[in-house]
Amino acid sequence: MERIDELEHRSIYIIREAYACFQRPAVLWSMGKDSTVLIALCRKAFLGTVPFPVVHIDTGRKFPSMIAFRDKWARTWGLDLLVANNVAGLSGRISFSDKLACCTALRPKR
């Protein structure tokens, strides 16, 4: 077995175990390459479906084409997509020059 296949099998095992052990699992999807691969692994682990919610935290700073990508693949893959944002943070004055302060202000508050 090649190394990449071994890593894939181990990842799928871990995803299935997490699903079996936790009551309300979810997976975060930033639409970046790493989290998109994670969605693909989740789909492999459960025969083409993802049996738990996929969460995207929308900071309002994504390109429209990225949102279109998200919506298209969420529909195509049948994902239970939950989009969260911080309406209060989006309406305030935020300095986008400090990435950490910006992203912290735009994340949903509990």
N, C-alpha and C positions, 0 to 999 in steps of 0.2 A: 504494500500500500504506500502510495506517495505521501509525503509530509502534508501537503495541502488537503488531501482526502482525510487523513487522520485528524487534522485540526477541525475540518468540517464536521466529522462524526462526533468529536468531543464537544463541539459547540452545540450541536443538535441535542446531544444527551443532556447538557447543562440546561438548555432551554426547556426541555421536557420535564426535567426534575424541578426546575423553578415553578413551572406551571402546576405540577402536582403538589408542591409544598405550600404554595401561597394562595390565599383566598381570592384576592383581587389583583392579579398581576396586570401590568400594562407595559408597553414599550414606548420609549421616546423616539420621535422621528424628526430630526432637524432638516432632513432632505439632503444631507451631506452623504458622501460616499460610505462612510462607516455605518451610519444608522440605516442607510438603504440596504447595505449588505446584511445587517441584522434582521431587517424585515424579510429579506430573501431566505435567510436561515430559519426564521420562524415559520415561513410558508413551507419550507422543506420538512421541518419537524412535525408539521400537522397536515401533511398531504394536501398542500395548496391553499390552506386557509390559515388565518391567524385568529385563534379562539379568544382573544382578549383585546382590549382597546389599544389603539395606536394614538399617542398623544403628540400633537405638534404645538409648541408654544410660539405663538405668532407675535413677534415684536413689532410688526408693522414695517420692518426694514428689508423685507425680501423683495426681489424683483417680481413683477407680475408673472413672468414666465416660470418662476419657481413655484408660485402658488398654483398655476395651471398644471405644472408637473405633478404636484402633490395631489390635486383634485383628480386628475386623470388616473393616476396609478392607484389611488385609494378606491376609486370606482372599479377599475379593471381587476384589482386584487380582492375586492369585496371587503375592504378594511372597515372596522368600526372606528372611524377617525374622529377624535375629539380635538377640537382646536380651542386653545385657551389664550387669552390675552389680558392685559391689564388696561382696561378702559381709562381708569384714572391716570395711569402713567402715560398713556398715549396722548391724553389731553393737556398734560403739563408741559412746561418748558424744559427740555432735556438737552444737555450738551452732548453732541455725538462725537466730540473730540476725545473723550475719555470712555473707551469701550467698556470697561468694567462698570463704571457708574451708569452708563447708558443702558446696558443689558440688565443690570440689577433693577433699575427704575422701570423697565418695560416688562419684567417678568410678572406673572400673576401673583397677587398677594393672597395669603391664606386667611 
